[in-house]
Amino acid sequence: MGKTVKVYSDTYIYNAFRSEYEKKLFNYLMSAKVINKESDQFRDAVHDVKKRAVSSAFVDCMLSDNVIFLDGECPNPFVVMTAKDVRRRATHESYVNKVVAEAEKGNKAPTIGTISGTNAPMTNKKTNTPENVKPVQSGGNLVYDDNFIPYSAPPIVFKEDVAVASPLKVFINARGLFDTNGNLRQPEILIAHLNNAIVNLLYYKMPEKLFSFNNMDYGAACFSKLFLHILEYIAKISNMDNAKPKCEYAVHKYFYKCVACFNNNGSKNPNFDGSVRSRVLKDAGISEREADIVDSQIEDDDYGNIKLFVEALSDMIKVPGLTIDAFTEKWMWLYGGARVAFGLEYFPNFSAMITDAYHGVYLNNQKTIEKICGNNMVGYTKAIINTIG
């Protein structure tokens, strides 16, 4: 079984507001203050999470070099997000340019700020290797000063190396989680964010582990119930002859093909044969013949994004009022605003809808989600936690 994951820019919703999102996200990633993981306050927060969390993986996530805590103005859907570390790359490029300029003059590299009292690495002109590289010391303020380099300066000094793409990082917006003294005041919300961050890490680094059949059974059930609830709200599908099971089959299929990008063979275009199709038929409770009829009405390309899928459903059940605008408006209104919008197309955000509701921290309309998903919400979250150990 293979897996091809998608990114935000692959979704219809992101592209519909691309110019707005890109500007806000870039400003956020470049200007937000960075939480100092070596500070006493952060270490206290780690201890608090260790006492409350049901898995040691939550603490491991907090301390991971792949997870960065920021404090800034962040668009609501991206409170926990995976992106390239554009800030480090910009800092690195500036630093390397200065290193090269000074090396050409026969001088050592300049320091650009300090990290907890330790000078940024100097570079030996003859060997192009870093000098004075020391571990970051514990202590200091919770938030780095603006002039601090928020990560240990990278030991690369060759200009050509700057062009190498920055690795993906998970960013967690910590605004509001700490009080004015730097003490953690909302540990439950932090744990919910860490749950989401862990899913992000699995999604990009170990998707085969995340997309186990057990996890997907619960996930597909939750998604289908939430989606069908909106269809019932707009189109009253339960009053139409055989419409509900056909829609349920199509929605399950959409979840696997678009939201989870689930496929059997690792190809770029998801394959829907074999065991995955069999599970969807079972979940939806329809026969092969009925599924073939749906497949003749909704083509494979219609599962490419939420707009295409809603339009195809509208044509299948002949409800002109079922439009992408009407559907997304009701989805956000019932389940939690812009925060849940990407859950229609992007798995980490859908997962966050369910796990946030489970943790009970009112980051979305959790009572509605819990009522509709029922035990599947609990089953999904526990399955995810069991996945991470």
TAHUHU-V276373 format. One record per residue. N is the residue number from 1. RES is the residue in one small letter. PHI is phi in whole degrees, 0 to 359 (none if undefined). OMEGA is omega in degrees with one decimal (none if undefined). Layout:
# TAHUHU-V276373
n->N res->RES phi->PHI omega->OMEGA
n->N res->RES phi->PHI omega->OMEGA
This chain:
# TAHUHU-V276373
n->1 res->m phi->none omega->177.8
n->2 res->g phi->248 omega->-176.8
n->3 res->k phi->207 omega->176.0
n->4 res->t phi->244 omega->-176.5
n->5 res->v phi->271 omega->177.9
n->6 res->k phi->246 omega->176.9
n->7 res->v phi->239 omega->-177.8
n->8 res->y phi->307 omega->-174.8
n->9 res->s phi->291 omega->174.7
n->10 res->d phi->277 omega->-173.3
n->11 res->t phi->265 omega->176.2
n->12 res->y phi->295 omega->-175.0
n->13 res->i phi->297 omega->179.1
n->14 res->y phi->295 omega->-177.4
n->15 res->n phi->292 omega->177.6
n->16 res->a phi->293 omega->-179.9
n->17 res->f phi->235 omega->-170.9
n->18 res->r phi->303 omega->-175.9
n->19 res->s phi->299 omega->179.7
n->20 res->e phi->290 omega->-177.5
n->21 res->y phi->294 omega->-175.4
n->22 res->e phi->298 omega->-179.7
n->23 res->k phi->295 omega->-178.7
n->24 res->k phi->294 omega->-178.6
n->25 res->l phi->292 omega->179.3
n->26 res->f phi->296 omega->178.5
n->27 res->n phi->298 omega->179.5
n->28 res->y phi->296 omega->-176.4
n->29 res->l phi->294 omega->-177.3
n->30 res->m phi->273 omega->-171.0
n->31 res->s phi->248 omega->-177.2
n->32 res->a phi->296 omega->175.1
n->33 res->k phi->289 omega->-177.2
n->34 res->v phi->254 omega->179.2
n->35 res->i phi->287 omega->-179.4
n->36 res->n phi->276 omega->-178.5
n->37 res->k phi->289 omega->179.1
n->38 res->e phi->268 omega->-178.2
n->39 res->s phi->287 omega->178.4
n->40 res->d phi->297 omega->-178.9
n->41 res->q phi->295 omega->179.0
n->42 res->f phi->292 omega->177.9
n->43 res->r phi->297 omega->175.8
n->44 res->d phi->295 omega->178.6
n->45 res->a phi->296 omega->176.5
n->46 res->v phi->300 omega->179.2
n->47 res->h phi->297 omega->179.4
n->48 res->d phi->295 omega->178.3
n->49 res->v phi->295 omega->-180.0
n->50 res->k phi->300 omega->179.8
n->51 res->k phi->287 omega->-171.9
n->52 res->r phi->262 omega->-172.5
n->53 res->a phi->290 omega->-177.8
n->54 res->v phi->273 omega->-179.3
n->55 res->s phi->218 omega->177.1
n->56 res->s phi->293 omega->179.8
n->57 res->a phi->297 omega->178.8
n->58 res->f phi->293 omega->177.2
n->59 res->v phi->291 omega->178.1
n->60 res->d phi->302 omega->179.2
n->61 res->c phi->295 omega->179.1
n->62 res->m phi->302 omega->-173.6
n->63 res->l phi->269 omega->-176.1
n->64 res->s phi->295 omega->174.6
n->65 res->d phi->292 omega->179.4
n->66 res->n phi->274 omega->-179.5
n->67 res->v phi->241 omega->-177.7
n->68 res->i phi->239 omega->178.1
n->69 res->f phi->263 omega->179.4
n->70 res->l phi->241 omega->174.2
n->71 res->d phi->228 omega->-176.9
n->72 res->g phi->194 omega->178.0
n->73 res->e phi->280 omega->-173.9
n->74 res->c phi->240 omega->173.6
n->75 res->p phi->304 omega->-170.8
n->76 res->n phi->306 omega->-178.8
n->77 res->p phi->293 omega->-171.3
n->78 res->f phi->246 omega->179.4
n->79 res->v phi->302 omega->170.0
n->80 res->v phi->238 omega->-175.0
n->81 res->m phi->209 omega->174.7
n->82 res->t phi->251 omega->-179.0
n->83 res->a phi->204 omega->172.6
n->84 res->k phi->291 omega->-177.1
n->85 res->d phi->277 omega->-175.1
n->86 res->v phi->295 omega->-177.8
n->87 res->r phi->291 omega->178.9
n->88 res->r phi->295 omega->-179.0
n->89 res->r phi->296 omega->179.5
n->90 res->a phi->295 omega->178.1
n->91 res->t phi->297 omega->-179.9
n->92 res->h phi->298 omega->-178.0
n->93 res->e phi->297 omega->178.2
n->94 res->s phi->299 omega->-179.5
n->95 res->y phi->297 omega->-178.5
n->96 res->v phi->296 omega->178.4
n->97 res->n phi->300 omega->178.6
n->98 res->k phi->292 omega->178.2
n->99 res->v phi->301 omega->-177.4
n->100 res->v phi->295 omega->-179.5
n->101 res->a phi->299 omega->-179.4
n->102 res->e phi->288 omega->179.5
n->103 res->a phi->296 omega->178.7
n->104 res->e phi->295 omega->177.6
n->105 res->k phi->271 omega->-178.3
n->106 res->g phi->86 omega->-177.8
n->107 res->n phi->256 omega->172.7
n->108 res->k phi->285 omega->179.9
n->109 res->a phi->294 omega->177.0
n->110 res->p phi->287 omega->172.0
n->111 res->t phi->272 omega->177.0
n->112 res->i phi->237 omega->-178.5
n->113 res->g phi->83 omega->177.9
n->114 res->t phi->231 omega->176.6
n->115 res->i phi->241 omega->-179.0
n->116 res->s phi->50 omega->175.1
n->117 res->g phi->85 omega->-179.9
n->118 res->t phi->257 omega->-180.0
n->119 res->n phi->297 omega->173.4
n->120 res->a phi->297 omega->-174.2
n->121 res->p phi->301 omega->168.9
n->122 res->m phi->276 omega->-179.9
n->123 res->t phi->236 omega->176.3
n->124 res->n phi->286 omega->-174.6
n->125 res->k phi->300 omega->-174.3
n->126 res->k phi->286 omega->-174.0
n->127 res->t phi->256 omega->-176.3
n->128 res->n phi->55 omega->177.9
n->129 res->t phi->242 omega->-177.2
n->130 res->p phi->287 omega->174.5
n->131 res->e phi->241 omega->174.7
n->132 res->n phi->58 omega->179.2
n->133 res->v phi->278 omega->-178.0
n->134 res->k phi->236 omega->177.2
n->135 res->p phi->294 omega->176.4
n->136 res->v phi->295 omega->-178.4
n->137 res->q phi->278 omega->177.3
n->138 res->s phi->285 omega->179.8
n->139 res->g phi->103 omega->-179.0
n->140 res->g phi->89 omega->-178.9
n->141 res->n phi->282 omega->178.4
n->142 res->l phi->297 omega->-177.8
n->143 res->v phi->250 omega->177.5
n->144 res->y phi->294 omega->171.3
n->145 res->d phi->295 omega->-176.5
n->146 res->d phi->301 omega->-176.3
n->147 res->n phi->273 omega->-179.5
n->148 res->f phi->281 omega->168.0
n->149 res->i phi->280 omega->-172.1
n->150 res->p phi->284 omega->176.9
n->151 res->y phi->222 omega->174.0
n->152 res->s phi->303 omega->-176.7
n->153 res->a phi->300 omega->-177.3
n->154 res->p phi->292 omega->-175.9
n->155 res->p phi->277 omega->-179.2
n->156 res->i phi->267 omega->-178.0
n->157 res->v phi->234 omega->179.7
n->158 res->f phi->276 omega->-177.1
n->159 res->k phi->302 omega->-176.2
n->160 res->e phi->296 omega->-179.7
n->161 res->d phi->287 omega->-179.0
n->162 res->v phi->295 omega->-177.1
n->163 res->a phi->288 omega->178.8
n->164 res->v phi->294 omega->-176.9
n->165 res->a phi->301 omega->177.7
n->166 res->s phi->292 omega->179.1
n->167 res->p phi->291 omega->177.3
n->168 res->l phi->290 omega->176.2
n->169 res->k phi->232 omega->171.9
n->170 res->v phi->263 omega->179.9
n->171 res->f phi->254 omega->177.0
n->172 res->i phi->244 omega->177.5
n->173 res->n phi->279 omega->-175.2
n->174 res->a phi->265 omega->-179.0
n->175 res->r phi->301 omega->179.2
n->176 res->g phi->90 omega->-178.5
n->177 res->l phi->280 omega->-177.9
n->178 res->f phi->244 omega->177.9
n->179 res->d phi->278 omega->-175.3
n->180 res->t phi->295 omega->177.3
n->181 res->n phi->267 omega->179.3
n->182 res->g phi->86 omega->-179.4
n->183 res->n phi->268 omega->-179.3
n->184 res->l phi->294 omega->-179.1
n->185 res->r phi->243 omega->179.2
n->186 res->q phi->226 omega->-177.0
n->187 res->p phi->297 omega->-178.2
n->188 res->e phi->294 omega->178.3
n->189 res->i phi->292 omega->177.2
n->190 res->l phi->300 omega->179.4
n->191 res->i phi->296 omega->177.0
n->192 res->a phi->297 omega->177.8
n->193 res->h phi->296 omega->179.2
n->194 res->l phi->294 omega->176.1
n->195 res->n phi->301 omega->178.2
n->196 res->n phi->294 omega->-180.0
n->197 res->a phi->297 omega->178.3
n->198 res->i phi->297 omega->177.3
n->199 res->v phi->298 omega->176.8
n->200 res->n phi->300 omega->179.4
n->201 res->l phi->298 omega->178.2
n->202 res->l phi->295 omega->-176.3
n->203 res->y phi->301 omega->-176.9
n->204 res->y phi->268 omega->-174.1
n->205 res->k phi->254 omega->-179.4
n->206 res->m phi->221 omega->-176.1
n->207 res->p phi->299 omega->-179.4
n->208 res->e phi->297 omega->178.0
n->209 res->k phi->288 omega->179.8
n->210 res->l phi->293 omega->-173.4
n->211 res->f phi->267 omega->173.1
n->212 res->s phi->289 omega->-179.4
n->213 res->f phi->298 omega->-179.8
n->214 res->n phi->296 omega->178.2
n->215 res->n phi->299 omega->-176.6
n->216 res->m phi->289 omega->176.0
n->217 res->d phi->301 omega->178.9
n->218 res->y phi->293 omega->-179.0
n->219 res->g phi->297 omega->-180.0
n->220 res->a phi->296 omega->179.0
n->221 res->a phi->296 omega->178.6
n->222 res->c phi->297 omega->-177.6
n->223 res->f phi->298 omega->-178.7
n->224 res->s phi->299 omega->-179.2
n->225 res->k phi->296 omega->179.6
n->226 res->l phi->294 omega->-178.7
n->227 res->f phi->292 omega->-179.0
n->228 res->l phi->296 omega->176.8
n->229 res->h phi->298 omega->177.5
n->230 res->i phi->291 omega->177.8
n->231 res->l phi->300 omega->178.5
n->232 res->e phi->296 omega->-179.3
n->233 res->y phi->297 omega->-175.2
n->234 res->i phi->271 omega->-168.1
n->235 res->a phi->247 omega->-179.1
n->236 res->k phi->53 omega->-173.4
n->237 res->i phi->293 omega->179.7
n->238 res->s phi->292 omega->178.4
n->239 res->n phi->270 omega->-178.8
n->240 res->m phi->260 omega->-178.2
n->241 res->d phi->298 omega->174.7
n->242 res->n phi->60 omega->-177.3
n->243 res->a phi->284 omega->-173.8
n->244 res->k phi->296 omega->179.3
n->245 res->p phi->297 omega->177.6
n->246 res->k phi->294 omega->177.7
n->247 res->c phi->294 omega->-179.3
n->248 res->e phi->296 omega->176.2
n->249 res->y phi->299 omega->-178.6
n->250 res->a phi->297 omega->-179.3
n->251 res->v phi->292 omega->175.7
n->252 res->h phi->301 omega->-179.0
n->253 res->k phi->297 omega->177.7
n->254 res->y phi->298 omega->179.0
n->255 res->f phi->302 omega->-177.8
n->256 res->y phi->292 omega->-172.9
n->257 res->k phi->276 omega->-175.1
n->258 res->c phi->253 omega->-175.2
n->259 res->v phi->291 omega->-179.0
n->260 res->a phi->267 omega->-178.3
n->261 res->c phi->48 omega->-173.2
n->262 res->f phi->282 omega->175.1
n->263 res->n phi->212 omega->-173.5
n->264 res->n phi->268 omega->-165.3
n->265 res->n phi->240 omega->177.9
n->266 res->g phi->78 omega->179.7
n->267 res->s phi->287 omega->-178.4
n->268 res->k phi->294 omega->179.0
n->269 res->n phi->267 omega->-175.3
n->270 res->p phi->306 omega->179.9
n->271 res->n phi->258 omega->-173.9
n->272 res->f phi->241 omega->178.6
n->273 res->d phi->264 omega->169.8
n->274 res->g phi->68 omega->-168.9
n->275 res->s phi->296 omega->-178.8
n->276 res->v phi->294 omega->179.1
n->277 res->r phi->297 omega->-179.9
n->278 res->s phi->299 omega->-179.9
n->279 res->r phi->292 omega->179.9
n->280 res->v phi->293 omega->177.0
n->281 res->l phi->300 omega->179.9
n->282 res->k phi->294 omega->-179.0
n->283 res->d phi->298 omega->-177.0
n->284 res->a phi->279 omega->178.6
n->285 res->g phi->72 omega->176.8
n->286 res->i phi->235 omega->-176.6
n->287 res->s phi->276 omega->176.0
n->288 res->e phi->300 omega->-178.3
n->289 res->r phi->296 omega->179.3
n->290 res->e phi->295 omega->178.2
n->291 res->a phi->294 omega->178.5
n->292 res->d phi->297 omega->178.0
n->293 res->i phi->295 omega->177.2
n->294 res->v phi->298 omega->-179.3
n->295 res->d phi->296 omega->177.8
n->296 res->s phi->284 omega->-179.5
n->297 res->q phi->265 omega->178.7
n->298 res->i phi->241 omega->-176.1
n->299 res->e phi->282 omega->-177.8
n->300 res->d phi->302 omega->-179.0
n->301 res->d phi->296 omega->-179.1
n->302 res->d phi->290 omega->177.3
n->303 res->y phi->269 omega->-174.8
n->304 res->g phi->288 omega->176.4
n->305 res->n phi->203 omega->-172.4
n->306 res->i phi->292 omega->-179.9
n->307 res->k phi->295 omega->179.6
n->308 res->l phi->299 omega->-176.5
n->309 res->f phi->291 omega->179.2
n->310 res->v phi->297 omega->178.3
n->311 res->e phi->295 omega->178.6
n->312 res->a phi->292 omega->175.9
n->313 res->l phi->298 omega->179.7
n->314 res->s phi->301 omega->178.4
n->315 res->d phi->293 omega->-176.6
n->316 res->m phi->293 omega->-176.7
n->317 res->i phi->262 omega->175.1
n->318 res->k phi->58 omega->175.8
n->319 res->v phi->234 omega->-177.7
n->320 res->p phi->301 omega->-178.5
n->321 res->g phi->287 omega->177.8
n->322 res->l phi->275 omega->-179.6
n->323 res->t phi->247 omega->179.6
n->324 res->i phi->297 omega->180.0
n->325 res->d phi->293 omega->-179.8
n->326 res->a phi->296 omega->-177.0
n->327 res->f phi->292 omega->-177.2
n->328 res->t phi->295 omega->178.0
n->329 res->e phi->298 omega->179.4
n->330 res->k phi->291 omega->179.0
n->331 res->w phi->300 omega->-178.8
n->332 res->m phi->291 omega->-179.0
n->333 res->w phi->296 omega->-176.6
n->334 res->l phi->281 omega->-168.5
n->335 res->y phi->249 omega->175.2
n->336 res->g phi->140 omega->173.2
n->337 res->g phi->74 omega->-175.2
n->338 res->a phi->300 omega->-178.0
n->339 res->r phi->302 omega->-175.0
n->340 res->v phi->259 omega->-173.8
n->341 res->a phi->301 omega->-177.5
n->342 res->f phi->290 omega->175.8
n->343 res->g phi->297 omega->177.8
n->344 res->l phi->282 omega->-174.9
n->345 res->e phi->222 omega->-168.7
n->346 res->y phi->236 omega->-168.1
n->347 res->f phi->302 omega->-179.0
n->348 res->p phi->304 omega->178.8
n->349 res->n phi->286 omega->174.2
n->350 res->f phi->296 omega->178.8
n->351 res->s phi->302 omega->179.8
n->352 res->a phi->297 omega->175.6
n->353 res->m phi->305 omega->-174.4
n->354 res->i phi->284 omega->-176.9
n->355 res->t phi->289 omega->175.5
n->356 res->d phi->299 omega->178.8
n->357 res->a phi->296 omega->179.5
n->358 res->y phi->298 omega->-177.7
n->359 res->h phi->288 omega->171.6
n->360 res->g phi->67 omega->-176.4
n->361 res->v phi->248 omega->173.7
n->362 res->y phi->57 omega->172.0
n->363 res->l phi->274 omega->174.8
n->364 res->n phi->212 omega->178.2
n->365 res->n phi->278 omega->-169.2
n->366 res->q phi->295 omega->-179.4
n->367 res->k phi->295 omega->177.7
n->368 res->t phi->294 omega->-179.6
n->369 res->i phi->297 omega->179.7
n->370 res->e phi->296 omega->-179.1
n->371 res->k phi->297 omega->-176.1
n->372 res->i phi->282 omega->-176.8
n->373 res->c phi->281 omega->179.4
n->374 res->g phi->63 omega->-177.1
n->375 res->n phi->294 omega->178.8
n->376 res->n phi->294 omega->176.6
n->377 res->m phi->297 omega->178.5
n->378 res->v phi->294 omega->-179.3
n->379 res->g phi->300 omega->-179.7
n->380 res->y phi->297 omega->-176.6
n->381 res->t phi->297 omega->179.3
n->382 res->k phi->295 omega->177.8
n->383 res->a phi->295 omega->177.6
n->384 res->i phi->295 omega->-179.8
n->385 res->i phi->297 omega->177.1
n->386 res->n phi->294 omega->179.0
n->387 res->t phi->295 omega->-177.3
n->388 res->i phi->274 omega->174.6
n->389 res->g phi->88 omega->none
